[in-house]
Amino acid sequence: MALSLFTLPYWYAKQYKNTYYAYTNKRLIVRSGVFGISYASMEYKDLTSSSVSVGFLDKACNTGTLRFVNPSAHGRPILFKYVENPYVLMKEIKDYINQNDIK
């Protein structure tokens, strides 16, 4: 039990340190990993829905999670977790997509 109390925060801290989010002119990209780095991406043309969720602790820190869904991705959405000002960032991404007429 004591080992898990130590390792769980360590894993989260290690993954958080290696996590980066980006949006380009064609896609959303997430880079993350604890030991090895992996990438996940989704093109805007495949994006079917998006949402913002802000939990109880997120409200205190002004953070939230952005969720982007592609049904052909076998139920694996792209998540931008613990981003600051999540509603502002979602609006910025949606404005970018609409402004550049990507869909």
Backbone as XML, in Angstrom:
<?xml version="1.0"?>
<chain id="A" units="angstrom">
  <residue number="1" name="MET">
    <atom name="N" x="0.827" y="-1.204" z="0.000"/>
    <atom name="CA" x="0.000" y="0.000" z="0.000"/>
    <atom name="C" x="0.864" y="1.258" z="0.000"/>
  </residue>
  <residue number="2" name="ALA">
    <atom name="N" x="1.921" y="1.266" z="0.809"/>
    <atom name="CA" x="2.780" y="2.442" z="0.880"/>
    <atom name="C" x="3.478" y="2.691" z="-0.452"/>
  </residue>
  <residue number="3" name="LEU">
    <atom name="N" x="3.812" y="1.627" z="-1.130"/>
    <atom name="CA" x="4.469" y="1.770" z="-2.419"/>
    <atom name="C" x="3.541" y="2.454" z="-3.421"/>
  </residue>
  <residue number="4" name="SER">
    <atom name="N" x="2.278" y="2.079" z="-3.428"/>
    <atom name="CA" x="1.343" y="2.685" z="-4.374"/>
    <atom name="C" x="1.067" y="4.147" z="-4.034"/>
  </residue>
  <residue number="5" name="LEU">
    <atom name="N" x="1.117" y="4.524" z="-2.769"/>
    <atom name="CA" x="0.924" y="5.919" z="-2.389"/>
    <atom name="C" x="2.059" y="6.788" z="-2.909"/>
  </residue>
  <residue number="6" name="PHE">
    <atom name="N" x="3.239" y="6.193" z="-3.052"/>
    <atom name="CA" x="4.372" y="6.930" z="-3.593"/>
    <atom name="C" x="4.386" y="6.914" z="-5.120"/>
  </residue>
  <residue number="7" name="THR">
    <atom name="N" x="4.108" y="5.772" z="-5.690"/>
    <atom name="CA" x="4.266" y="5.633" z="-7.144"/>
    <atom name="C" x="3.188" y="6.358" z="-7.942"/>
  </residue>
  <residue number="8" name="LEU">
    <atom name="N" x="1.961" y="6.403" z="-7.456"/>
    <atom name="CA" x="0.895" y="7.056" z="-8.207"/>
    <atom name="C" x="1.195" y="8.537" z="-8.454"/>
  </residue>
  <residue number="9" name="PRO">
    <atom name="N" x="1.544" y="9.326" z="-7.439"/>
    <atom name="CA" x="1.909" y="10.721" z="-7.719"/>
    <atom name="C" x="3.139" y="10.843" z="-8.621"/>
  </residue>
  <residue number="10" name="TYR">
    <atom name="N" x="4.063" y="9.907" z="-8.485"/>
    <atom name="CA" x="5.259" y="9.922" z="-9.330"/>
    <atom name="C" x="4.893" y="9.724" z="-10.795"/>
  </residue>
  <residue number="11" name="TRP">
    <atom name="N" x="4.023" y="8.751" z="-11.072"/>
    <atom name="CA" x="3.600" y="8.487" z="-12.456"/>
    <atom name="C" x="2.910" y="9.700" z="-13.055"/>
  </residue>
  <residue number="12" name="TYR">
    <atom name="N" x="1.999" y="10.305" z="-12.291"/>
    <atom name="CA" x="1.290" y="11.483" z="-12.788"/>
    <atom name="C" x="2.254" y="12.636" z="-13.053"/>
  </residue>
  <residue number="13" name="ALA">
    <atom name="N" x="3.189" y="12.850" z="-12.132"/>
    <atom name="CA" x="4.151" y="13.935" z="-12.312"/>
    <atom name="C" x="5.049" y="13.678" z="-13.512"/>
  </residue>
  <residue number="14" name="LYS">
    <atom name="N" x="5.468" y="12.449" z="-13.678"/>
    <atom name="CA" x="6.332" y="12.095" z="-14.806"/>
    <atom name="C" x="5.587" y="12.259" z="-16.132"/>
  </residue>
  <residue number="15" name="GLN">
    <atom name="N" x="4.349" y="11.812" z="-16.186"/>
    <atom name="CA" x="3.567" y="11.940" z="-17.417"/>
    <atom name="C" x="3.253" y="13.403" z="-17.701"/>
  </residue>
  <residue number="16" name="TYR">
    <atom name="N" x="2.920" y="14.156" z="-16.668"/>
    <atom name="CA" x="2.601" y="15.575" z="-16.841"/>
    <atom name="C" x="3.788" y="16.329" z="-17.429"/>
  </residue>
  <residue number="17" name="LYS">
    <atom name="N" x="4.980" y="15.991" z="-16.942"/>
    <atom name="CA" x="6.194" y="16.638" z="-17.410"/>
    <atom name="C" x="6.432" y="16.382" z="-18.901"/>
  </residue>
  <residue number="18" name="ASN">
    <atom name="N" x="6.027" y="15.228" z="-19.393"/>
    <atom name="CA" x="6.263" y="14.850" z="-20.784"/>
    <atom name="C" x="5.061" y="15.112" z="-21.697"/>
  </residue>
  <residue number="19" name="THR">
    <atom name="N" x="4.053" y="15.807" z="-21.217"/>
    <atom name="CA" x="2.842" y="16.022" z="-22.006"/>
    <atom name="C" x="2.830" y="17.417" z="-22.624"/>
  </residue>
  <residue number="20" name="TYR">
    <atom name="N" x="2.578" y="17.433" z="-23.936"/>
    <atom name="CA" x="2.463" y="18.683" z="-24.674"/>
    <atom name="C" x="1.267" y="18.581" z="-25.609"/>
  </residue>
  <residue number="21" name="TYR">
    <atom name="N" x="0.576" y="19.700" z="-25.795"/>
    <atom name="CA" x="-0.573" y="19.763" z="-26.686"/>
    <atom name="C" x="-0.295" y="20.814" z="-27.760"/>
  </residue>
  <residue number="22" name="ALA">
    <atom name="N" x="-0.771" y="20.532" z="-28.966"/>
    <atom name="CA" x="-0.583" y="21.487" z="-30.050"/>
    <atom name="C" x="-1.734" y="21.389" z="-31.033"/>
  </residue>
  <residue number="23" name="TYR">
    <atom name="N" x="-2.014" y="22.481" z="-31.700"/>
    <atom name="CA" x="-2.909" y="22.440" z="-32.846"/>
    <atom name="C" x="-2.209" y="23.156" z="-33.985"/>
  </residue>
  <residue number="24" name="THR">
    <atom name="N" x="-2.239" y="22.523" z="-35.135"/>
    <atom name="CA" x="-1.553" y="23.041" z="-36.311"/>
    <atom name="C" x="-2.595" y="23.480" z="-37.328"/>
  </residue>
  <residue number="25" name="ASN">
    <atom name="N" x="-2.159" y="23.723" z="-38.543"/>
    <atom name="CA" x="-3.107" y="24.120" z="-39.573"/>
    <atom name="C" x="-3.947" y="22.949" z="-40.071"/>
  </residue>
  <residue number="26" name="LYS">
    <atom name="N" x="-3.599" y="21.699" z="-39.701"/>
    <atom name="CA" x="-4.350" y="20.538" z="-40.169"/>
    <atom name="C" x="-4.852" y="19.610" z="-39.070"/>
  </residue>
  <residue number="27" name="ARG">
    <atom name="N" x="-4.245" y="19.622" z="-37.885"/>
    <atom name="CA" x="-4.599" y="18.607" z="-36.891"/>
    <atom name="C" x="-4.310" y="19.045" z="-35.456"/>
  </residue>
  <residue number="28" name="LEU">
    <atom name="N" x="-4.869" y="18.245" z="-34.537"/>
    <atom name="CA" x="-4.585" y="18.357" z="-33.113"/>
    <atom name="C" x="-3.549" y="17.292" z="-32.777"/>
  </residue>
  <residue number="29" name="ILE">
    <atom name="N" x="-2.600" y="17.610" z="-31.903"/>
    <atom name="CA" x="-1.536" y="16.667" z="-31.565"/>
    <atom name="C" x="-1.345" y="16.639" z="-30.055"/>
  </residue>
  <residue number="30" name="VAL">
    <atom name="N" x="-1.179" y="15.414" z="-29.509"/>
    <atom name="CA" x="-0.853" y="15.227" z="-28.100"/>
    <atom name="C" x="0.413" y="14.390" z="-28.020"/>
  </residue>
  <residue number="31" name="ARG">
    <atom name="N" x="1.382" y="14.871" z="-27.274"/>
    <atom name="CA" x="2.629" y="14.148" z="-27.027"/>
    <atom name="C" x="2.663" y="13.828" z="-25.544"/>
  </residue>
  <residue number="32" name="SER">
    <atom name="N" x="2.824" y="12.546" z="-25.175"/>
    <atom name="CA" x="2.854" y="12.185" z="-23.754"/>
    <atom name="C" x="3.561" y="10.854" z="-23.568"/>
  </residue>
  <residue number="33" name="GLY">
    <atom name="N" x="3.769" y="10.497" z="-22.313"/>
    <atom name="CA" x="4.375" y="9.217" z="-21.982"/>
    <atom name="C" x="5.175" y="9.291" z="-20.705"/>
  </residue>
  <residue number="34" name="VAL">
    <atom name="N" x="5.331" y="8.143" z="-20.067"/>
    <atom name="CA" x="6.116" y="8.071" z="-18.837"/>
    <atom name="C" x="7.543" y="7.646" z="-19.164"/>
  </residue>
  <residue number="35" name="PHE">
    <atom name="N" x="7.715" y="6.501" z="-19.792"/>
    <atom name="CA" x="9.056" y="6.024" z="-20.157"/>
    <atom name="C" x="9.361" y="6.314" z="-21.614"/>
  </residue>
  <residue number="36" name="GLY">
    <atom name="N" x="8.434" y="5.971" z="-22.496"/>
    <atom name="CA" x="8.583" y="6.263" z="-23.911"/>
    <atom name="C" x="7.589" y="7.328" z="-24.307"/>
  </residue>
  <residue number="37" name="ILE">
    <atom name="N" x="7.937" y="8.101" z="-25.281"/>
    <atom name="CA" x="7.059" y="9.172" z="-25.740"/>
    <atom name="C" x="6.180" y="8.646" z="-26.870"/>
  </residue>
  <residue number="38" name="SER">
    <atom name="N" x="4.886" y="8.937" z="-26.786"/>
    <atom name="CA" x="3.961" y="8.550" z="-27.852"/>
    <atom name="C" x="3.202" y="9.792" z="-28.313"/>
  </residue>
  <residue number="39" name="TYR">
    <atom name="N" x="2.703" y="9.704" z="-29.530"/>
    <atom name="CA" x="1.960" y="10.808" z="-30.125"/>
    <atom name="C" x="0.580" y="10.328" z="-30.540"/>
  </residue>
  <residue number="40" name="ALA">
    <atom name="N" x="-0.397" y="11.196" z="-30.392"/>
    <atom name="CA" x="-1.745" y="10.943" z="-30.899"/>
    <atom name="C" x="-2.148" y="12.203" z="-31.668"/>
  </residue>
  <residue number="41" name="SER">
    <atom name="N" x="-2.809" y="12.005" z="-32.785"/>
    <atom name="CA" x="-3.235" y="13.165" z="-33.557"/>
    <atom name="C" x="-4.596" y="12.902" z="-34.176"/>
  </residue>
  <residue number="42" name="MET">
    <atom name="N" x="-5.264" y="13.983" z="-34.537"/>
    <atom name="CA" x="-6.566" y="13.903" z="-35.184"/>
    <atom name="C" x="-6.681" y="15.075" z="-36.151"/>
  </residue>
  <residue number="43" name="GLU">
    <atom name="N" x="-7.012" y="14.767" z="-37.378"/>
    <atom name="CA" x="-7.183" y="15.826" z="-38.364"/>
    <atom name="C" x="-8.529" y="16.514" z="-38.142"/>
  </residue>
  <residue number="44" name="TYR">
    <atom name="N" x="-8.559" y="17.813" z="-38.423"/>
    <atom name="CA" x="-9.784" y="18.582" z="-38.234"/>
    <atom name="C" x="-10.931" y="18.047" z="-39.077"/>
  </residue>
  <residue number="45" name="LYS">
    <atom name="N" x="-10.637" y="17.576" z="-40.272"/>
    <atom name="CA" x="-11.702" y="17.081" z="-41.150"/>
    <atom name="C" x="-12.377" y="15.838" z="-40.585"/>
  </residue>
  <residue number="46" name="ASP">
    <atom name="N" x="-11.700" y="15.099" z="-39.683"/>
    <atom name="CA" x="-12.270" y="13.905" z="-39.059"/>
    <atom name="C" x="-12.980" y="14.206" z="-37.743"/>
  </residue>
  <residue number="47" name="LEU">
    <atom name="N" x="-12.857" y="15.413" z="-37.260"/>
    <atom name="CA" x="-13.444" y="15.817" z="-35.983"/>
    <atom name="C" x="-14.959" y="15.912" z="-36.103"/>
  </residue>
  <residue number="48" name="THR">
    <atom name="N" x="-15.679" y="15.190" z="-35.225"/>
    <atom name="CA" x="-17.142" y="15.224" z="-35.282"/>
    <atom name="C" x="-17.754" y="16.003" z="-34.126"/>
  </residue>
  <residue number="49" name="SER">
    <atom name="N" x="-17.107" y="15.989" z="-32.964"/>
    <atom name="CA" x="-17.626" y="16.757" z="-31.837"/>
    <atom name="C" x="-16.498" y="17.136" z="-30.895"/>
  </residue>
  <residue number="50" name="SER">
    <atom name="N" x="-16.765" y="18.146" z="-30.098"/>
    <atom name="CA" x="-15.791" y="18.597" z="-29.109"/>
    <atom name="C" x="-16.542" y="19.105" z="-27.894"/>
  </residue>
  <residue number="51" name="SER">
    <atom name="N" x="-15.867" y="19.046" z="-26.748"/>
    <atom name="CA" x="-16.500" y="19.520" z="-25.518"/>
    <atom name="C" x="-15.434" y="19.965" z="-24.525"/>
  </residue>
  <residue number="52" name="VAL">
    <atom name="N" x="-15.886" y="20.728" z="-23.537"/>
    <atom name="CA" x="-15.024" y="21.185" z="-22.450"/>
    <atom name="C" x="-15.635" y="20.683" z="-21.154"/>
  </residue>
  <residue number="53" name="SER">
    <atom name="N" x="-14.809" y="20.110" z="-20.293"/>
    <atom name="CA" x="-15.301" y="19.718" z="-18.969"/>
    <atom name="C" x="-14.402" y="20.352" z="-17.911"/>
  </residue>
  <residue number="54" name="VAL">
    <atom name="N" x="-15.051" y="20.883" z="-16.887"/>
    <atom name="CA" x="-14.352" y="21.526" z="-15.783"/>
    <atom name="C" x="-14.867" y="20.908" z="-14.497"/>
  </residue>
  <residue number="55" name="GLY">
    <atom name="N" x="-13.999" y="20.196" z="-13.801"/>
    <atom name="CA" x="-14.377" y="19.546" z="-12.549"/>
    <atom name="C" x="-14.245" y="20.478" z="-11.358"/>
  </residue>
  <residue number="56" name="PHE">
    <atom name="N" x="-14.530" y="19.933" z="-10.198"/>
    <atom name="CA" x="-14.503" y="20.712" z="-8.964"/>
    <atom name="C" x="-13.108" y="21.283" z="-8.698"/>
  </residue>
  <residue number="57" name="LEU">
    <atom name="N" x="-12.081" y="20.440" z="-8.784"/>
    <atom name="CA" x="-10.719" y="20.919" z="-8.544"/>
    <atom name="C" x="-10.225" y="21.816" z="-9.671"/>
  </residue>
  <residue number="58" name="ASP">
    <atom name="N" x="-10.723" y="21.569" z="-10.881"/>
    <atom name="CA" x="-10.346" y="22.413" z="-12.012"/>
    <atom name="C" x="-10.794" y="23.852" z="-11.793"/>
  </residue>
  <residue number="59" name="LYS">
    <atom name="N" x="-11.949" y="24.039" z="-11.196"/>
    <atom name="CA" x="-12.467" y="25.395" z="-10.964"/>
    <atom name="C" x="-11.516" y="26.199" z="-10.092"/>
  </residue>
  <residue number="60" name="ALA">
    <atom name="N" x="-10.917" y="25.551" z="-9.094"/>
    <atom name="CA" x="-9.998" y="26.242" z="-8.198"/>
    <atom name="C" x="-8.717" y="26.663" z="-8.922"/>
  </residue>
  <residue number="61" name="CYS">
    <atom name="N" x="-8.325" y="25.895" z="-9.915"/>
    <atom name="CA" x="-7.076" y="26.170" z="-10.636"/>
    <atom name="C" x="-7.292" y="26.828" z="-11.991"/>
  </residue>
  <residue number="62" name="ASN">
    <atom name="N" x="-8.543" y="27.080" z="-12.367"/>
    <atom name="CA" x="-8.900" y="27.642" z="-13.668"/>
    <atom name="C" x="-8.370" y="26.762" z="-14.805"/>
  </residue>
  <residue number="63" name="THR">
    <atom name="N" x="-8.552" y="25.446" z="-14.662"/>
    <atom name="CA" x="-8.130" y="24.495" z="-15.685"/>
    <atom name="C" x="-9.326" y="23.659" z="-16.122"/>
  </residue>
  <residue number="64" name="GLY">
    <atom name="N" x="-9.109" y="22.828" z="-17.121"/>
    <atom name="CA" x="-10.164" y="21.949" z="-17.600"/>
    <atom name="C" x="-9.623" y="20.999" z="-18.646"/>
  </residue>
  <residue number="65" name="THR">
    <atom name="N" x="-10.525" y="20.182" z="-19.196"/>
    <atom name="CA" x="-10.153" y="19.196" z="-20.206"/>
    <atom name="C" x="-10.947" y="19.452" z="-21.476"/>
  </residue>
  <residue number="66" name="LEU">
    <atom name="N" x="-10.246" y="19.500" z="-22.597"/>
    <atom name="CA" x="-10.879" y="19.616" z="-23.907"/>
    <atom name="C" x="-10.919" y="18.228" z="-24.517"/>
  </residue>
  <residue number="67" name="ARG">
    <atom name="N" x="-12.067" y="17.850" z="-25.043"/>
    <atom name="CA" x="-12.265" y="16.511" z="-25.610"/>
    <atom name="C" x="-12.684" y="16.646" z="-27.069"/>
  </residue>
  <residue number="68" name="PHE">
    <atom name="N" x="-11.933" y="15.987" z="-27.947"/>
    <atom name="CA" x="-12.208" y="16.008" z="-29.380"/>
    <atom name="C" x="-12.471" y="14.580" z="-29.829"/>
  </residue>
  <residue number="69" name="VAL">
    <atom name="N" x="-13.599" y="14.359" z="-30.504"/>
    <atom name="CA" x="-14.043" y="13.005" z="-30.824"/>
    <atom name="C" x="-14.041" y="12.772" z="-32.331"/>
  </residue>
  <residue number="70" name="ASN">
    <atom name="N" x="-13.568" y="11.593" z="-32.688"/>
    <atom name="CA" x="-13.607" y="11.087" z="-34.056"/>
    <atom name="C" x="-14.140" y="9.658" z="-33.967"/>
  </residue>
  <residue number="71" name="PRO">
    <atom name="N" x="-15.342" y="9.382" z="-34.482"/>
    <atom name="CA" x="-15.919" y="8.045" z="-34.318"/>
    <atom name="C" x="-15.100" y="6.931" z="-34.974"/>
  </residue>
  <residue number="72" name="SER">
    <atom name="N" x="-14.296" y="7.256" z="-35.967"/>
    <atom name="CA" x="-13.496" y="6.213" z="-36.599"/>
    <atom name="C" x="-12.217" y="5.914" z="-35.826"/>
  </residue>
  <residue number="73" name="ALA">
    <atom name="N" x="-11.986" y="6.603" z="-34.709"/>
    <atom name="CA" x="-10.786" y="6.374" z="-33.895"/>
    <atom name="C" x="-11.017" y="5.304" z="-32.834"/>
  </residue>
  <residue number="74" name="HIS">
    <atom name="N" x="-12.058" y="4.493" z="-32.994"/>
    <atom name="CA" x="-12.354" y="3.367" z="-32.096"/>
    <atom name="C" x="-12.539" y="3.807" z="-30.649"/>
  </residue>
  <residue number="75" name="GLY">
    <atom name="N" x="-13.259" y="4.911" z="-30.462"/>
    <atom name="CA" x="-13.601" y="5.358" z="-29.116"/>
    <atom name="C" x="-12.487" y="6.042" z="-28.364"/>
  </residue>
  <residue number="76" name="ARG">
    <atom name="N" x="-11.403" y="6.382" z="-29.030"/>
    <atom name="CA" x="-10.280" y="7.038" z="-28.366"/>
    <atom name="C" x="-10.242" y="8.515" z="-28.737"/>
  </residue>
  <residue number="77" name="PRO">
    <atom name="N" x="-10.811" y="9.350" z="-27.921"/>
    <atom name="CA" x="-10.800" y="10.785" z="-28.230"/>
    <atom name="C" x="-9.424" y="11.392" z="-27.944"/>
  </residue>
  <residue number="78" name="ILE">
    <atom name="N" x="-9.204" y="12.545" z="-28.492"/>
    <atom name="CA" x="-8.013" y="13.334" z="-28.170"/>
    <atom name="C" x="-8.392" y="14.201" z="-26.975"/>
  </residue>
  <residue number="79" name="LEU">
    <atom name="N" x="-7.597" y="14.150" z="-25.913"/>
    <atom name="CA" x="-7.868" y="14.929" z="-24.708"/>
    <atom name="C" x="-6.726" y="15.898" z="-24.445"/>
  </residue>
  <residue number="80" name="PHE">
    <atom name="N" x="-7.076" y="17.145" z="-24.252"/>
    <atom name="CA" x="-6.136" y="18.142" z="-23.773"/>
    <atom name="C" x="-6.480" y="18.315" z="-22.289"/>
  </residue>
  <residue number="81" name="LYS">
    <atom name="N" x="-5.719" y="17.676" z="-21.406"/>
    <atom name="CA" x="-6.042" y="17.665" z="-19.974"/>
    <atom name="C" x="-5.347" y="18.798" z="-19.226"/>
  </residue>
  <residue number="82" name="TYR">
    <atom name="N" x="-6.037" y="19.301" z="-18.227"/>
    <atom name="CA" x="-5.512" y="20.299" z="-17.290"/>
    <atom name="C" x="-4.951" y="21.537" z="-17.994"/>
  </residue>
  <residue number="83" name="VAL">
    <atom name="N" x="-5.636" y="21.997" z="-19.031"/>
    <atom name="CA" x="-5.195" y="23.212" z="-19.719"/>
    <atom name="C" x="-5.768" y="24.429" z="-19.019"/>
  </residue>
  <residue number="84" name="GLU">
    <atom name="N" x="-5.005" y="25.493" z="-18.991"/>
    <atom name="CA" x="-5.477" y="26.731" z="-18.389"/>
    <atom name="C" x="-6.481" y="27.396" z="-19.316"/>
  </residue>
  <residue number="85" name="ASN">
    <atom name="N" x="-7.451" y="28.034" z="-18.739"/>
    <atom name="CA" x="-8.500" y="28.743" z="-19.488"/>
    <atom name="C" x="-9.082" y="27.862" z="-20.594"/>
  </residue>
  <residue number="86" name="PRO">
    <atom name="N" x="-9.712" y="26.759" z="-20.240"/>
    <atom name="CA" x="-10.159" y="25.796" z="-21.250"/>
    <atom name="C" x="-11.199" y="26.353" z="-22.223"/>
  </residue>
  <residue number="87" name="TYR">
    <atom name="N" x="-12.098" y="27.201" z="-21.751"/>
    <atom name="CA" x="-13.124" y="27.751" z="-22.645"/>
    <atom name="C" x="-12.504" y="28.702" z="-23.667"/>
  </residue>
  <residue number="88" name="VAL">
    <atom name="N" x="-11.516" y="29.461" z="-23.238"/>
    <atom name="CA" x="-10.822" y="30.379" z="-24.146"/>
    <atom name="C" x="-10.061" y="29.580" z="-25.207"/>
  </residue>
  <residue number="89" name="LEU">
    <atom name="N" x="-9.375" y="28.522" z="-24.788"/>
    <atom name="CA" x="-8.628" y="27.696" z="-25.733"/>
    <atom name="C" x="-9.550" y="26.996" z="-26.723"/>
  </residue>
  <residue number="90" name="MET">
    <atom name="N" x="-10.684" y="26.474" z="-26.251"/>
    <atom name="CA" x="-11.629" y="25.815" z="-27.162"/>
    <atom name="C" x="-12.160" y="26.812" z="-28.189"/>
  </residue>
  <residue number="91" name="LYS">
    <atom name="N" x="-12.487" y="28.013" z="-27.749"/>
    <atom name="CA" x="-12.966" y="29.042" z="-28.671"/>
    <atom name="C" x="-11.882" y="29.388" z="-29.681"/>
  </residue>
  <residue number="92" name="GLU">
    <atom name="N" x="-10.646" y="29.472" z="-29.225"/>
    <atom name="CA" x="-9.528" y="29.785" z="-30.112"/>
    <atom name="C" x="-9.358" y="28.699" z="-31.186"/>
  </residue>
  <residue number="93" name="ILE">
    <atom name="N" x="-9.438" y="27.435" z="-30.797"/>
    <atom name="CA" x="-9.305" y="26.334" z="-31.751"/>
    <atom name="C" x="-10.471" y="26.326" z="-32.736"/>
  </residue>
  <residue number="94" name="LYS">
    <atom name="N" x="-11.689" y="26.487" z="-32.228"/>
    <atom name="CA" x="-12.862" y="26.495" z="-33.113"/>
    <atom name="C" x="-12.831" y="27.686" z="-34.066"/>
  </residue>
  <residue number="95" name="ASP">
    <atom name="N" x="-12.426" y="28.846" z="-33.572"/>
    <atom name="CA" x="-12.309" y="30.017" z="-34.446"/>
    <atom name="C" x="-11.271" y="29.771" z="-35.530"/>
  </residue>
  <residue number="96" name="TYR">
    <atom name="N" x="-10.175" y="29.128" z="-35.178"/>
    <atom name="CA" x="-9.136" y="28.824" z="-36.150"/>
    <atom name="C" x="-9.669" y="27.890" z="-37.238"/>
  </residue>
  <residue number="97" name="ILE">
    <atom name="N" x="-10.386" y="26.864" z="-36.816"/>
    <atom name="CA" x="-10.952" y="25.905" z="-37.775"/>
    <atom name="C" x="-11.945" y="26.608" z="-38.701"/>
  </residue>
  <residue number="98" name="ASN">
    <atom name="N" x="-12.837" y="27.407" z="-38.141"/>
    <atom name="CA" x="-13.850" y="28.106" z="-38.944"/>
    <atom name="C" x="-13.242" y="29.187" z="-39.837"/>
  </residue>
  <residue number="99" name="GLN">
    <atom name="N" x="-12.255" y="29.878" z="-39.307"/>
    <atom name="CA" x="-11.610" y="30.968" z="-40.046"/>
    <atom name="C" x="-10.884" y="30.439" z="-41.278"/>
  </residue>
  <residue number="100" name="ASN">
    <atom name="N" x="-10.269" y="29.301" z="-41.140"/>
    <atom name="CA" x="-9.500" y="28.738" z="-42.249"/>
    <atom name="C" x="-10.322" y="27.755" z="-43.078"/>
  </residue>
  <residue number="101" name="ASP">
    <atom name="N" x="-11.605" y="27.639" z="-42.755"/>
    <atom name="CA" x="-12.527" y="26.790" z="-43.520"/>
    <atom name="C" x="-11.937" y="25.398" z="-43.751"/>
  </residue>
  <residue number="102" name="ILE">
    <atom name="N" x="-11.516" y="24.769" z="-42.661"/>
    <atom name="CA" x="-10.824" y="23.482" z="-42.749"/>
    <atom name="C" x="-11.772" y="22.342" z="-43.034"/>
  </residue>
  <residue number="103" name="LYS">
    <atom name="N" x="-12.982" y="22.398" z="-42.559"/>
    <atom name="CA" x="-13.897" y="21.273" z="-42.739"/>
    <atom name="C" x="-14.490" y="21.243" z="-44.068"/>
  </residue>
</chain>
